[in-house]
Amino acid sequence: MAGESPILVGFSGYKHVGKTMLIAKLMTHYTKQQVRVGAIKHDVHGFKGSPDQTDTATFAQSGAASIVVADTSGHYTLERFDQKPPSIDQCIGLLGQVDVVFIEGFKQEPFPKWVMLGEDLYSETAYREPDYLTDVMRMSEVLGFIVAKPPYAVVNQDLRVYDRNDIDAIVSVIDRLMFTK
């Protein structure tokens, strides 16, 4: 897959439904398979990389458009200060050479994604769909629903529902995306 565009796999859902935990498990799985993995997280609550009273915060307050912070262990990060949020394509471009990108958020963007449902949408017979589902997402891009416990059904939806702990079933869907590219 070297040199090709990465496969994009998104995860949407309200807070505390297990998105980050599931992505971390999938990253571990694919890393063991020698797949280069990247991740993008859309932070709707505001993100501040440089804490106050640091050198990088001073640079930012002084008008820097971009700052790279690097340490002796090989870890580095880029902070950019633009007038508008970056596009998903800009974020992907920053990842470097990866085979698959797991994206938390960006639910309105056009790529395959899972919808994770939590306790707030649970009932004994079926989960309710989230209010954003048909307003901002194209149903043709939804891979399925992921839930924490039965029932494995979503009201008025025919898409498959997966247990968030059934990594093998989720991986099989992602593998189909990767190998049918």
N, C-alpha and C positions, 0 to 999 in steps of 0.2 A: 504493500500500500504506500510505500515511500513516494513522496512527491505529489501525491494526489490530495484533493481537498478532503478534509476530515468528515466523518459521519457526525451529524448533529443529533443529539437525543436530549429532549427537554423534559423537565419535571415541573409541573405547576401545582399549586395548592395553597391553602391558607397556612398560617403559621402553625408549627408544632404538629405536623402530620407525618413527619419522618423523611422529608425530602433529602436533607443533608446526610442523614444516617444511611439511607438507601444508596445514594450516590457514592458515598465512601465505600460501601460494600462492593458496589459494581466496579469502582476504580481498583480496589484490591484484586478482584477477580481478573480483570483485564490486564493489569500490570503483571500478574503471575503468568499470563499467556503471552507476554512480550509485546503487548499492544501499548502504544504510546498514548497516554490519556491526558486530556486537558479539561479544565473546568472553568465555567463562567457563572458568577452569581450576580443576579440583579438585586440590588439592595434598594428597596423602595423607601426605606426609613432614613436614608442619608448616610453616607460613608465618609469618614475622615481618616485618612491614612496616617497623617502626621499629627501625633498628639501635641497639644500646646506646650510651649517651653522647650521644643526640640529645635535642632539646627534646621531640619527640613521644614518645620512650620515657619521658621523665620524666613527661609527662602521663599516659601509660598506667599507669606504676607508681604514680602518685598516685591512681588510681581512675577515670580518665575512661572513660565508656561509649562515647563516639564522639569521633573527631578528624578534622577535615578539614585536609589539608595542601595549600596552594596556592602556586604560584610566579608570577612575573611573566610567564611565557611563556603562561599560560593552562592549564597542566597542573595538575590537582588530583586528589587521591585521598582516599578515605574509609577510615578504619580504625574498625572496630567491635569491641567486646569483649563477646561474649555468652557465656552459659553453655553453649550448644550450637551446633553448626555451623549456618549458614544453610541454608534449603531452596533448592532450585533456583529456585523461584518468587521468593523474596526476591532472589536473585542477578540474575535476569532483570529484576526491577523496578528495580534499581539502574542498569541500563544506559542508561536513557533511551529516546529514540525511535530504534529500529533496525528494519530489515526482516528480518534473518536473524541468528541467534546461533549461532556455532560453539562447541561445548562439548567440552572435553577432560576426559574422566572422567565421573563421575556415571553409570556404566554401568547401575546398577539403576533409574534414573529412567525414566519412561514417555515417551520421545520417539524419533524415528527416529535411528538411529546406524549408523556403520560400525564394523567390527571390523578393526583393523590387526594383522597377523601379522608376526613377525620371524624372524630366523635361528634362534632357539631352537626354533621349531616347524616348521622346514623339513626336507623330505626330497626326494629326487630325483623322487618320484612325486606327492606331495601334501603340503600343510601339515597339521599336526594342529591341531585346534581348541584354544583356550585352556581351561584348567580351569574358569574362571569362566563360560564361555559359557552353559550351560544352568542353572547354579546361581543366577545373579543377573540374567540378561537374559531378556527375552521375545523369542523368535525372530521373532515377527511384527513386531517393531520394527527388526530388523536389515536394513539396506539392502543389505549385501553385505560381502565381505571385501576388504581392500586389502593387497597384498603388494609387496615390493621387486623380485622377480624370478620367472620361471617356476619351477615349474609353476603354472598358474592353476587350482588345484583344492584343496579342503579335504576331508579324510577325513570321510565320513558326512554331508556337507552338500551341498544342492542349490542354495544361493544362488550368485549370480554372484561371481566373483573378479576384481578390478580391479588393474591395475598402478598403483602409487602415483604414477608419473610421467605417467599418462594423464589429465591434468587435464580434458580435454574430455569424456571418458566419465563422470568423477565429477561434473562440472558438470551434465551432462545429467540425471543422477538428481536432483540438488539442484534444478535448474530445474523438474522435474516437481512436486516438493514445493511450490515457491514459487507455481507458476501453477495448481495444482489446489486451492489453499486456498479 
